[in-house]
Amino acid sequence: MNILIADDHAIVRKGLTQIIREEFSFAEITEATNSLEVFEKIKEKKWNIILLDISMPGKNGVEILKQLRVNDASTPILMLSMHPEEQYALRVLKAGASGYLCKESATDELITAMKKVLSGKKYITLSFAEKLIETSSDLSAESLHKKLSDRELQVLQLLAKGKPVSEIGQEISLSVHTISTYRARILEKLGLTNNAELMHYAIDNKIM
């Protein structure tokens, strides 16, 4: 079995590898630290499953996912993130992910999630399935930030952490002008006027 772990944090990759080794002792596990390495590894061999972090440098995990799905519709891709399920799970599933797992619960649920997606099924936690049911029964409660694009949501999260546009631009490989444009769009879509209000919005909606 060929398993690709894509995450820019060495300690996370090591932890995931240890958990996987206990269940899939004969698996060949390969690591990638950024989007370029992911695309290089994809060309090398056929992968049984890819574990892909959302917060990757350069192209983020959602962008990588979408590009991978253009070229390969079959390889199971399990998305991992430090963000709560309600922020990204539905987005990545719609984009073609096989499942979504918060890193906080990876130790307990990683193998369960991997087995589920390896069998050709989708994986979400029971708690998130219940939230989906609640949301579908009350569409008026849908948060404004769900109207943001994937990149806009990423910029919102970074702005909410107090990072200046120049630092955000360096982190996700975009110009200051482009980040400023995203910021303006975010403020308009959310009906806000400044970064302080963005931070309050992010805190209230558990986006940070």
C-alpha positions as CSV (number, residue, x, y, z in Angstrom):
1,M,0.0,0.0,0.0
2,N,1.3,3.4,-1.0
3,I,0.4,6.3,1.4
4,L,1.3,9.9,0.8
5,I,1.3,12.3,3.8
6,A,1.3,16.0,2.8
7,D,1.9,18.4,5.7
8,D,4.5,21.2,6.2
9,H,5.1,20.3,9.9
10,A,7.6,17.5,10.5
11,I,6.2,16.7,13.9
12,V,2.7,16.2,12.4
13,R,4.1,13.9,9.7
14,K,6.0,11.9,12.2
15,G,2.9,11.5,14.4
16,L,0.7,10.4,11.6
17,T,3.3,8.0,10.4
18,Q,3.5,6.3,13.8
19,I,-0.3,5.9,14.0
20,I,-0.5,4.5,10.5
21,R,2.4,2.1,11.0
22,E,0.5,0.4,13.9
23,E,-2.3,-0.6,11.6
24,F,-0.7,-0.7,8.2
25,S,2.7,-2.1,9.1
26,F,3.7,-3.0,5.5
27,A,2.6,0.3,3.9
28,E,5.1,2.4,2.1
29,I,4.7,5.9,3.5
30,T,6.0,9.0,1.6
31,E,6.1,12.6,2.8
32,A,5.6,15.9,1.0
33,T,6.0,19.3,2.7
34,N,4.5,21.7,0.1
35,S,2.3,21.8,-3.1
36,L,5.2,21.4,-5.5
37,E,6.4,18.2,-3.7
38,V,2.8,16.8,-3.7
39,F,2.5,17.2,-7.5
40,E,5.9,15.7,-8.0
41,K,5.1,12.7,-5.9
42,I,1.8,12.2,-7.6
43,K,3.6,11.6,-10.9
44,E,5.9,9.0,-9.4
45,K,3.5,6.2,-8.6
46,K,-0.1,5.2,-8.0
47,W,-1.3,6.1,-4.5
48,N,-3.8,4.2,-2.4
49,I,-4.6,7.2,-0.2
50,I,-3.4,10.7,0.2
51,L,-3.5,12.5,3.6
52,L,-3.5,16.2,2.7
53,D,-3.2,19.2,5.2
54,I,-5.4,22.2,4.3
55,S,-2.9,24.8,5.5
56,M,0.0,24.1,3.1
57,P,2.5,26.8,2.0
58,G,2.0,28.2,-1.5
59,K,-1.1,26.5,-2.8
60,N,-3.3,25.5,0.1
61,G,-4.8,22.1,0.5
62,V,-8.1,22.9,-1.1
63,E,-6.4,24.3,-4.2
64,I,-4.2,21.1,-4.3
65,L,-7.2,18.9,-3.9
66,K,-9.1,20.6,-6.8
67,Q,-6.0,20.3,-9.1
68,L,-5.5,16.7,-8.2
69,R,-9.1,15.9,-9.0
70,V,-8.8,17.4,-12.4
71,N,-6.1,14.8,-13.2
72,D,-7.2,11.9,-11.0
73,A,-10.8,11.3,-9.9
74,S,-10.2,8.0,-8.1
75,T,-7.5,8.3,-5.5
76,P,-9.0,8.7,-2.0
77,I,-7.9,12.0,-0.4
78,L,-8.4,12.5,3.3
79,M,-8.2,16.2,4.3
80,L,-6.6,17.1,7.6
81,S,-6.9,20.5,9.4
82,M,-6.6,22.2,12.7
83,H,-9.8,24.1,11.8
84,P,-13.2,22.9,13.1
85,E,-15.2,20.8,10.7
86,E,-17.9,23.4,10.2
87,Q,-15.3,25.7,8.5
88,Y,-14.0,23.4,5.9
89,A,-15.5,19.9,5.8
90,L,-18.4,20.7,3.5
91,R,-16.2,22.7,1.2
92,V,-13.6,20.0,0.7
93,L,-16.2,17.3,0.3
94,K,-17.8,19.3,-2.5
95,A,-14.4,19.8,-4.0
96,G,-13.8,16.0,-4.2
97,A,-12.3,15.0,-0.9
98,S,-13.1,11.6,0.4
99,G,-13.2,12.8,4.0
100,Y,-12.3,15.4,6.5
101,L,-10.6,15.0,9.9
102,C,-9.5,17.6,12.5
103,K,-6.0,17.1,13.7
104,E,-7.1,17.2,17.3
105,S,-9.1,13.9,16.7
106,A,-6.6,12.3,14.4
107,T,-5.1,10.0,17.0
108,D,-8.5,8.4,17.8
109,E,-10.2,8.5,14.4
110,L,-7.4,8.5,11.8
111,I,-7.4,4.7,11.1
112,T,-11.2,4.6,11.1
113,A,-11.3,7.4,8.6
114,M,-8.6,5.9,6.4
115,K,-10.4,2.5,6.3
116,K,-13.6,4.2,5.4
117,V,-12.2,6.2,2.4
118,L,-10.1,3.2,1.3
119,S,-13.3,1.2,1.0
120,G,-14.6,3.9,-1.4
121,K,-16.9,5.7,1.0
122,K,-17.0,9.2,2.4
123,Y,-15.9,10.0,5.9
124,I,-17.2,12.7,8.3
125,T,-17.6,12.5,12.0
126,L,-21.0,11.7,13.6
127,S,-21.0,15.1,15.3
128,F,-20.6,16.9,11.9
129,A,-23.3,14.8,10.3
130,E,-25.6,15.9,13.1
131,K,-24.6,19.6,12.4
132,L,-25.4,19.2,8.7
133,I,-28.9,18.0,9.6
134,E,-29.4,20.9,11.9
135,T,-28.1,23.4,9.2
136,S,-30.3,21.9,6.5
137,S,-33.4,22.3,8.7
138,D,-32.6,26.0,9.3
139,L,-31.0,27.6,6.2
140,S,-31.6,31.1,7.7
141,A,-28.9,30.3,10.2
142,E,-26.2,29.9,7.5
143,S,-23.2,32.1,8.3
144,L,-22.1,34.8,6.0
145,H,-18.6,33.5,5.7
146,K,-19.9,30.4,3.9
147,K,-20.3,32.7,0.9
148,L,-16.6,33.4,0.8
149,S,-14.4,31.6,-1.7
150,D,-11.7,29.2,-0.3
151,R,-9.0,31.7,-0.7
152,E,-11.1,34.5,0.9
153,L,-11.7,32.3,3.9
154,Q,-8.0,31.6,4.2
155,V,-7.2,35.3,4.0
156,L,-9.9,36.0,6.6
157,Q,-8.4,33.5,9.0
158,L,-4.9,35.1,8.6
159,L,-6.3,38.6,9.0
160,A,-8.2,37.5,12.1
161,K,-4.8,36.4,13.6
162,G,-3.6,40.0,13.3
163,K,-1.2,39.4,10.5
164,P,-0.5,42.4,8.1
165,V,-1.2,42.0,4.4
166,S,2.5,41.9,3.6
167,E,3.1,38.9,5.8
168,I,0.0,37.2,4.5
169,G,1.2,37.8,1.0
170,Q,4.5,36.1,1.7
171,E,2.9,33.2,3.5
172,I,0.6,32.3,0.7
173,S,2.7,33.5,-2.2
174,L,0.5,36.4,-3.4
175,S,1.2,40.1,-3.8
176,V,0.2,42.7,-1.3
177,H,-2.2,44.2,-3.8
178,T,-3.9,40.9,-4.3
179,I,-4.3,40.4,-0.5
180,S,-5.7,43.9,-0.1
181,T,-8.2,43.1,-2.9
182,Y,-9.2,39.9,-1.0
183,R,-9.5,41.9,2.2
184,A,-11.8,44.4,0.5
185,R,-14.0,41.6,-0.9
186,I,-14.2,39.9,2.5
187,L,-15.3,43.1,4.3
188,E,-17.9,43.8,1.6
189,K,-19.4,40.2,1.7
190,L,-19.5,40.2,5.5
191,G,-20.8,43.7,5.9
192,L,-17.8,44.8,8.0
193,T,-15.6,47.9,7.8
194,N,-12.2,47.2,9.4
195,N,-9.9,44.5,10.8
196,A,-11.1,44.9,14.3
197,E,-14.6,43.9,13.2
198,L,-13.1,41.0,11.2
199,M,-11.4,39.7,14.4
200,H,-14.7,39.9,16.3
201,Y,-16.5,38.1,13.5
202,A,-13.9,35.4,13.4
203,I,-14.0,34.9,17.2
204,D,-17.8,34.8,17.2
205,N,-18.0,32.3,14.4
206,K,-15.0,30.2,15.6
207,I,-13.0,30.8,12.5
208,M,-9.6,31.5,14.1
